Amino acid sequence: MDIDASGSQTVKLRKESLGMLLSEHRAECEAPCRLVCPLGLNIPLLNRYISEGKPGDAGEMAFREMGLPSTACRLCPGYCENACRRKMIDHNIAISSLVHFSSTAMQAGKSLRQNATGKSVAIAGGGASGLITAFNLLLDGHSVDIFEKEPYAGGSLIEEIGKKGLHQDIAKVEIERLLETGIKIRFGINVDNEFINNSLVDNYDAVIIANSHTGLISEVAENGKFIRFEGDTRTLRGRHLFLTGSAAKADQPIIRRMSQAKLTAASVSRFLLTGEISGAKKRFNSTIGKIGDEEKSEWLRECPEKITRVVEPVNAKESAVEAENCLHCDCRASSECSLRELCDSMEVKNPSAKFTGHPISKKIDYQNRVIFEHAKCIKCGLCVRITDYKTNDPSLCFTGRGFMTMISEPLSYGFEEITGKNIDKAIYICPTGALTWKE
């Protein structure tokens, strides 16, 4: 039997049901620090890598997601550290220092590039925007050539590092590492109207203008029409010219230009593979609502009992100690949450208010490495239904009535006593990150 749930009335009811579930779903898909990071660094995962003694893995991830991680953190005003929830306990995690340490610990020589797509891209400008755009296109498997007027790469990025009183060698080392991934750059090339017409438009699948020569835009544009997405694009002889960085919007801080460049690369890559010009769609993100004073201690359940903080970690030991203080605000099921996927597909928005009938609490079985978070549970009951009733083994069950109903262990048992048998099945079937494995 086929069931059609695509009717307008059915869709409306499904959206209302999702909204009701979300009103009690006190969880965050992504940590606040990652959401505000201009380059989208997965900071909680970086902290876990470092705390587990894997700074090389942390550095590789930071390099892949940021391109110029240490340099970017030094040019950023620290949005992530300002958003860090650890501040409600004592003070924020030293994220910038951890990124810098991990970037120096990364092992060189590992290829990050995907299989070649056969598509080629020309980029006018080898500054911060051009480099970040090129790197992300390279990661997607495209061939990239940068054309830079100056005899060096980095542009105003090098100047900004100097203005902050920092050593320029930091940026130069990271730029060199970026270029070693396979980006080709030609110096001393003045990318003007004639050069674009004669050398770029007919020889590349896409051309990106990433320099500050804004007069160039009006010179090469034939139709004078902008198409707005993560950057701008105009057409020349039927070919698309994409704009990013200063070319798209002048007088932006460098960190914002780098952020836009990463988004532009994603849009251009999508265009090369599908022919579609569109911006990246933001994923649904649940929020936790207001955190009560009595709930703050629950966030420390995943941290060491003895609190040791390092304000500016500079080596592996200090970095691991500081990284252990991360509260793990992100959801362990952020990439495989059925609730999130449904909200994405049905374009449901996160409710502005959350029902806080049950306080945030974490139950952890350290022996079997299982964690259960009540606030994330949507009370679907799947973990209860799969219980083998033929045995006398204790299992998860419903407790309470009405709005106070919740999933819990039986009254006479502890959480550790129910996580032996069938818990792997319960974790597999859980549609959210309420019940999951702990690292």
C-alpha positions, 0 to 999 in steps of 0.5 A: 500500500502506498501512502501519499503524505504530500497533500497540503493539509497533510504537510501543514499538520506534519509541520505543526507536529514538528513544531510541537516536538521542537518546543520540547527539544532542548538541544543544539545541532551545532555549538554556538562557537561553530555557528558564529565562526566566519569559516565554520570551524568545527571547534568542539571536534577540534577540542576533542581531537586535541584532548585525545592526543591527536593534534595532527588530526585537529590541525588537518581538520582546521586546515581543511575548513579554514585554509589559513587557520592560524592567520585567520584566528589572528585577524578575527575579533574572536567571535567564537570565544565570545560565544563560548558557553564555558563562560557561564562557568568560569571563562571561555576556552582558549580557542584561538591558541588551540587552533594555532597549536594544532595548525603547527602540529599538522603533518605535511604531505597528505593529499586533501583533494578529491577526484578530479572533476575535469573543470578549470577555474581562473581567479583574478587576485591572489589575496585572502579571498582568492586563496580561500576560494582557490583552496576550497575549489581544489578540495572539490576536485577542480583545477585552479589557476590564480593570476596575481599582479604582485610578486607575492601572494596574500595581498592585504592579508600580509599588511593586516598581520603587520598592522596587528604587530604580529610576525608576517612569517606566520601568514607566509608559512600558511600561504606556502602550505596552501599553494603546495596543495596544487593551486597554480599561481602566476605572478606579475599578471595585470588582470585587466579587461583585455586579459580577461577577454583574450586569456581567461573567458574562453579557456576556463569553465569559470572565472572569479574576480577576487581583487580590489580593482572594482573598476574592472567589473563595469568594464567586463560586464555586458548586460549590467545585471547582477545575480545575488547569491554568496557573491555576484556574477555577470556574464561575458560572451555567455560565460559567467564571471563570479565576484567575491571578496573586495570585488563583490563588496568593498571595505569588508574586514578580511575575515569576512572576505575569507568567509564570503570566499568560502561560500563563493567557492561552494556556489561556483563548485555547484555551478560547475557540477550542476549548472545551477547558480544558487547560494548554499542553503543553511541547515536547520539548527535547534536551540536550547533556550534559556539555561537555568542556574541549576542546569549549569552544573550538568554541562560539567558532567563531561569535563574532568572533575578537577578543573584546570584551566590554561589561558594560553596553551603553547604545547601538547600537554597544556593544549590537551588540558585546556581542550578537556574543559570544552562542554561538548555543546554540539550534538553527537547526531548532528549529521544523522538526526532524523528530526533535523532532516525532516525540519530541513526538508519541510522548511520548519523554523526553530520555535522562539520559545522552549518548554522547560518542563524537564531540566537539562540532565545527562546520564552517563554510563562510563563503563559502556560509554553511553550517554542519555540526555533527557532534554533532547528526547522527543518521547517517540518510544522507539527505544522502549518498543525494541525491548525484548520482553521475553527476558527479565533484563531492565530496560528504558521505559516511560515514566510520568504522565501527560506533559511530564512523561519522559523516557527513563530507567525503571525506578528501582534500577540505575542507568548503568544497569540498563545499558548492557543488552539491546542498548546498541539497537536503541542507539541505532534507532534513536531519531535524535542525539538523545541516546548515543555513544560517548567518545 
